[in-house]
Amino acid sequence: MKITKIIIIFLVACLTVVIGDMKQAISNSNPIVEAQAQSQPQPIPMSLPVKARVILKDGDSRSGKLTEINSQHLTITRDGSNGKEAIANITRIEFDGDIWWPTSTGYIVIRGNEVEMKGKPRRFQVQMDGLEWENTEKGIAKIKPEALVGVDDRKGIPRTMRNIIKSRYIVSEIEFQPEQQIVIITATSHSREE
């Protein structure tokens, strides 16, 4: 009789511990969901310097500020007027000049000597509609992770680029491969303290 009571008390205690652990696991499910969300690739932040030089296939070029880019054409703004150019006519765009940098209080302008280089330029192969503007006027954009074909001739997103914090990529050049509907963005990672 005593052994039966001991066994019953033991089983009730075990059951209480197991149920308690299950309740705690259910109530703490948010960190698991958050961890899974953090492991998902995030957009890759880009800044396009204010000066753009568009090199055309016939050797001619256009200069100004890039204010629109899509699979059909791009728009260069100069002295308040806009000029459109078909993507099929463009070889590449070269960037130079000041950069707008997002901060916790808005945006600031920085110059090349105010940023810290973090490695060599990377080449992002992106589907034509993969560059998404966050602020067109300030050249702030991001690469949608689902549109990234590869980096440096390797497929997929490198693990180090899955969640970029406190840095962004400064674009130096964009090349076009309209027949494959791909743009190749050459950019270097920079970081800056506010």
LUMRO-507158 format. One record per residue (C-alpha): x, y negated, z negated; residue in three letters. Coordinates in steps of 0.05 Angstrom, whole numbers, padded with zeros to 5 digits, always signed. Example, Ala and Ser with C-alpha at 12.3 -4.5 7.8 and 13.67 -1.06 7.14 Angstrom:
+00246+00090-00156Ala+00273+00021-00143Ser
//
This chain:
+00000+00000+00000Met+00056-00048-00019Lys+00093-00032+00045Ile+00031-00046+00087Thr+00021-00114+00053Lys+00094-00131+00065Ile+00089-00111+00138Ile+00025-00153+00147Ile+00057-00213+00113Ile+00118-00205+00157Phe+00077-00201+00221Leu+00035-00262+00202Val+00099-00301+00188Ala+00129-00281+00256Cys+00064-00299+00291Leu+00063-00367+00256Thr+00135-00381+00279Val+00120-00360+00351Val+00057-00402+00355Ile+00093-00462+00324Gly+00150-00456+00376Asp+00098-00452+00432Met+00063-00514+00407Lys+00128-00551+00402Gln+00149-00530+00473Ala+00082-00553+00500Ile+00084-00619+00464Ser+00156-00632+00488Asn+00142-00618+00561Ser+00156-00690+00582Asn+00233-00685+00575Pro+00231-00624+00621Ile+00190-00662+00673Val+00236-00723+00666Glu+00298-00680+00674Ala+00269-00649+00737Gln+00252-00718+00765Ala+00323-00742+00751Gln+00351-00682+00789Ser+00311-00701+00851Gln+00351-00744+00900Pro+00337-00818+00891Gln+00340-00872+00946Pro+00411-00895+00960Ile+00416-00970+00949Pro+00446-01012+01005Met+00465-01085+01015Ser+00474-01113+01085Leu+00521-01174+01087Pro+00490-01237+01114Val+00529-01241+01179Lys+00513-01189+01232Ala+00545-01182+01301Arg+00505-01139+01349Val+00548-01107+01404Ile+00508-01089+01466Leu+00523-01033+01514Lys+00541-01083+01569Asp+00595-01113+01524Gly+00557-01176+01506Asp+00541-01191+01433Ser+00492-01230+01390Arg+00505-01259+01321Ser+00461-01278+01263Gly+00426-01246+01204Lys+00393-01178+01212Leu+00321-01186+01189Thr+00287-01126+01220Glu+00307-01057+01245Ile+00263-01000+01268Asn+00265-00944+01319Ser+00248-00990+01377Gln+00284-01056+01365His+00320-01101+01316Leu+00313-01175+01301Thr+00370-01223+01291Ile+00354-01291+01260Thr+00399-01350+01276Arg+00385-01424+01261Asp+00312-01408+01246Gly+00298-01372+01311Ser+00288-01297+01320Asn+00317-01256+01376Gly+00296-01184+01388Lys+00340-01132+01421Glu+00319-01061+01441Ala+00356-01006+01404Ile+00369-00971+01471Ala+00414-01031+01491Asn+00456-01032+01427Ile+00521-00996+01412Thr+00532-01019+01341Arg+00524-01075+01289Ile+00583-01102+01250Glu+00571-01137+01183Phe+00611-01190+01146Asp+00601-01247+01098Gly+00566-01259+01032Asp+00525-01205+00999Ile+00461-01212+00957Trp+00465-01169+00895Trp+00403-01150+00854Pro+00408-01164+00779Thr+00361-01156+00721Ser+00339-01229+00729Thr+00335-01233+00805Gly+00389-01236+00859Tyr+00457-01270+00862Ile+00505-01281+00919Val+00573-01248+00914Ile+00634-01247+00958Arg+00683-01191+00974Gly+00733-01210+00919Asn+00678-01206+00866Glu+00663-01132+00875Val+00703-01070+00857Glu+00714-01019+00912Met+00700-00947+00893Lys+00731-00904+00945Gly+00734-00902+01020Lys+00677-00918+01068Pro+00624-00864+01076Arg+00585-00848+01140Arg+00511-00836+01128Phe+00473-00800+01184Gln+00401-00824+01176Val+00337-00814+01215Gln+00319-00877+01253Met+00264-00897+01205Asp+00304-00879+01142Gly+00329-00948+01124Leu+00275-00983+01084Glu+00277-01057+01065Trp+00268-01078+00993Glu+00281-01151+01009Asn+00291-01169+01082Thr+00313-01241+01069Glu+00369-01219+01022Lys+00390-01157+01061Gly+00372-01109+01005Ile+00353-01040+01030Ala+00355-00967+01012Lys+00362-00901+01048Ile+00302-00856+01036Lys+00330-00789+01011Pro+00284-00749+01056Glu+00311-00786+01117Ala+00385-00773+01102Leu+00411-00720+01150Val+00482-00718+01122Gly+00542-00756+01096Val+00612-00755+01127Asp+00591-00701+01178Asp+00566-00655+01123Arg+00492-00638+01118Lys+00450-00659+01059Gly+00461-00707+01001Ile+00525-00699+00959Pro+00511-00688+00885Arg+00546-00753+00867Thr+00495-00792+00908Met+00432-00762+00878Arg+00423-00817+00826Asn+00467-00878+00837Ile+00467-00925+00777Ile+00500-00995+00772Lys+00530-00992+00841Ser+00507-00996+00912Arg+00534-00986+00982Tyr+00557-01047+01022Ile+00544-01036+01096Val+00601-01053+01144Ser+00573-01022+01208Glu+00512-00988+01237Ile+00518-00945+01300Glu+00460-00919+01341Phe+00446-00851+01372Gln+00377-00865+01401Pro+00373-00798+01438Glu+00376-00762+01371Gln+00336-00816+01335Gln+00394-00825+01286Ile+00432-00885+01259Val+00501-00877+01228Ile+00512-00926+01171Ile+00583-00939+01148Thr+00584-00966+01077Ala+00630-00969+01017Thr+00608-00960+00945Ser+00616-01022+00902His+00600-01036+00830Ser+00591-01103+00795Arg+00580-01125+00724Glu+00524-01176+00715Glu
//
